Amino acid sequence: MSDDNNSNPAAGSQEELAAAVEEALSDVAHDVEEQDPVAVLTNDLQRLQADFANYRKRVDKERLEAHEFTTARVIVEFLPILDDFDRAEAHNELTGGFKAVADRVTAITEKLGLTKFGAEKDPFDPNIHEAIAHETSADVTTTTVTKVMQSGYRLKERVIRVAMVVVTDPE
């Protein structure tokens, strides 16, 4: 027998490989037989529940983002009307029924999360202000908003329109 193994060394390694593969397959088959079917099904169910929970969270997040985007688009269309209300109030023309309508529209937009910003004497912030003119003065120590030409608006935390302002720089 030793002559056969010495004359054909590949035959011995093929037999060893075949035996190793058969033993590995036997081990896998034995492991599968030993697994509890209830545990396997429970594991599958838990995985499916986690997948569904992730799907539901993603859909809810996308739905909320779509709602916020739509709300922002509608409110942007109302900004010129809110500007008209501000101009009417500045000229003391916001009275009577017109004032009631203006107050109602303003209350609705505030309820949706719209806030106005940009007031005189605010420190200039290029993230929320657009400077349309610069002046200098010894009365200020930092760049300051001195006149608001058009108010800025923020919807919740997102700026939907920057304030157009005149700023004064220190001399």
C-alpha positions as CSV (number, residue, x, y, z in Angstrom):
1,M,0.0,0.0,0.0
2,S,2.8,2.4,0.7
3,D,3.8,1.9,-3.0
4,D,0.4,3.2,-4.1
5,N,0.6,6.3,-2.0
6,N,4.1,7.0,-3.1
7,S,3.3,6.4,-6.8
8,N,0.3,8.8,-6.9
9,P,0.6,11.6,-4.3
10,A,-2.4,13.5,-5.6
11,A,-4.7,10.6,-4.9
12,G,-4.0,10.7,-1.2
13,S,-4.6,14.5,-1.0
14,Q,-7.8,14.2,-2.9
15,E,-9.0,11.5,-0.5
16,E,-8.0,13.6,2.4
17,L,-9.8,16.7,0.9
18,A,-12.9,14.6,0.2
19,A,-12.9,13.3,3.8
20,A,-12.5,16.8,5.2
21,V,-15.4,18.2,3.1
22,E,-17.6,15.3,4.1
23,E,-16.8,15.9,7.7
24,A,-17.5,19.6,7.4
25,L,-20.9,18.9,5.7
26,S,-21.7,16.4,8.4
27,D,-20.9,19.0,11.1
28,V,-23.2,21.6,9.4
29,A,-26.0,19.1,9.0
30,H,-25.6,18.1,12.6
31,D,-25.7,21.8,13.7
32,V,-28.9,22.5,11.6
33,E,-30.6,19.4,13.2
34,E,-29.6,20.6,16.7
35,Q,-31.1,24.1,16.2
36,D,-34.4,24.7,17.9
37,P,-37.0,25.6,15.2
38,V,-38.7,27.9,17.7
39,A,-35.5,29.8,18.3
40,V,-34.9,30.1,14.5
41,L,-38.4,31.4,13.9
42,T,-38.2,33.8,16.9
43,N,-34.9,35.2,15.5
44,D,-36.5,35.6,12.1
45,L,-39.5,37.3,13.7
46,Q,-37.4,39.7,15.7
47,R,-35.4,40.6,12.6
48,L,-38.6,41.3,10.6
49,Q,-40.0,43.4,13.5
50,A,-36.8,45.5,13.6
51,D,-36.9,45.9,9.8
52,F,-40.6,47.1,10.0
53,A,-39.9,49.5,12.9
54,N,-37.0,51.0,10.9
55,Y,-39.3,51.3,7.8
56,R,-42.0,53.0,9.9
57,K,-39.5,55.5,11.4
58,R,-38.2,56.4,8.0
59,V,-41.6,56.8,6.5
60,D,-42.7,59.0,9.4
61,K,-39.6,61.1,9.1
62,E,-40.1,61.5,5.3
63,R,-43.8,62.4,5.9
64,L,-42.8,65.1,8.5
65,E,-40.2,66.5,6.1
66,A,-42.7,66.7,3.3
67,H,-45.2,68.5,5.6
68,E,-42.6,71.0,6.7
69,F,-41.5,71.6,3.1
70,T,-45.0,72.2,2.0
71,T,-45.7,74.5,4.9
72,A,-42.6,76.5,4.1
73,R,-43.6,76.9,0.4
74,V,-47.1,78.2,1.4
75,I,-45.7,80.6,4.0
76,V,-43.1,82.0,1.6
77,E,-46.0,83.0,-0.7
78,F,-47.6,84.9,2.3
79,L,-44.4,86.9,3.1
80,P,-45.3,89.8,0.7
81,I,-48.7,90.1,2.4
82,L,-47.0,90.2,5.8
83,D,-44.7,92.9,4.5
84,D,-47.7,94.9,3.3
85,F,-49.2,94.6,6.8
86,D,-45.9,96.0,8.3
87,R,-45.9,98.9,5.9
88,A,-49.6,99.7,6.6
89,E,-48.9,99.6,10.3
90,A,-45.9,101.9,9.9
91,H,-48.1,104.5,8.2
92,N,-50.9,104.1,10.7
93,E,-53.2,102.6,8.1
94,L,-53.8,99.3,9.8
95,T,-57.1,99.9,11.5
96,G,-60.6,98.5,11.7
97,G,-61.5,95.3,9.8
98,F,-58.1,95.4,8.0
99,K,-56.3,95.3,11.3
100,A,-58.5,92.3,12.4
101,V,-57.6,90.4,9.2
102,A,-53.9,91.3,9.6
103,D,-53.9,90.1,13.2
104,R,-55.6,86.9,12.3
105,V,-53.1,86.1,9.5
106,T,-50.2,86.9,11.7
107,A,-51.6,84.7,14.5
108,I,-52.0,81.8,12.0
109,T,-48.4,82.1,10.7
110,E,-47.0,82.3,14.2
111,K,-49.0,79.2,15.1
112,L,-47.3,77.4,12.2
113,G,-43.9,78.4,13.6
114,L,-43.1,81.6,11.7
115,T,-41.1,84.2,13.6
116,K,-40.0,87.6,12.4
117,F,-36.4,88.8,13.1
118,G,-34.3,91.8,12.2
119,A,-34.6,94.8,14.5
120,E,-32.7,98.0,14.8
121,K,-29.7,97.9,17.2
122,D,-29.3,94.1,16.7
123,P,-25.7,93.0,16.2
124,F,-25.1,92.3,12.5
125,D,-25.1,88.6,11.6
126,P,-24.3,87.7,8.0
127,N,-26.2,84.4,8.4
128,I,-29.5,86.1,8.9
129,H,-29.0,89.7,7.6
130,E,-28.2,91.0,4.2
131,A,-26.5,94.3,4.4
132,I,-27.7,96.6,1.6
133,A,-25.8,99.7,2.8
134,H,-23.0,100.4,5.2
135,E,-22.4,103.5,7.3
136,T,-19.8,104.4,9.9
137,S,-20.3,105.9,13.3
138,A,-18.4,106.5,16.5
139,D,-21.6,105.6,18.5
140,V,-21.2,101.8,17.8
141,T,-18.5,99.4,19.0
142,T,-19.5,96.5,16.7
143,T,-21.2,96.3,13.4
144,T,-24.9,97.0,14.2
145,V,-28.2,97.0,12.3
146,T,-29.4,100.6,12.1
147,K,-32.3,100.3,9.8
148,V,-34.5,97.3,8.7
149,M,-35.6,97.6,5.1
150,Q,-37.3,94.2,5.0
151,S,-37.8,91.9,8.0
152,G,-36.4,88.4,7.9
153,Y,-38.4,85.3,8.7
154,R,-37.6,82.0,10.3
155,L,-39.9,78.9,10.2
156,K,-39.1,77.0,13.3
157,E,-35.3,76.8,13.2
158,R,-34.9,77.3,9.4
159,V,-34.3,80.8,8.0
160,I,-36.7,81.2,5.0
161,R,-35.8,84.8,4.3
162,V,-32.9,86.9,5.5
163,A,-33.5,90.5,6.7
164,M,-32.4,93.3,4.4
165,V,-30.7,95.9,6.6
166,V,-28.6,99.0,6.7
167,V,-25.6,98.4,9.0
168,T,-23.3,100.8,10.8
169,D,-19.7,99.9,11.3
170,P,-17.5,101.5,14.1
171,E,-15.1,104.2,12.9
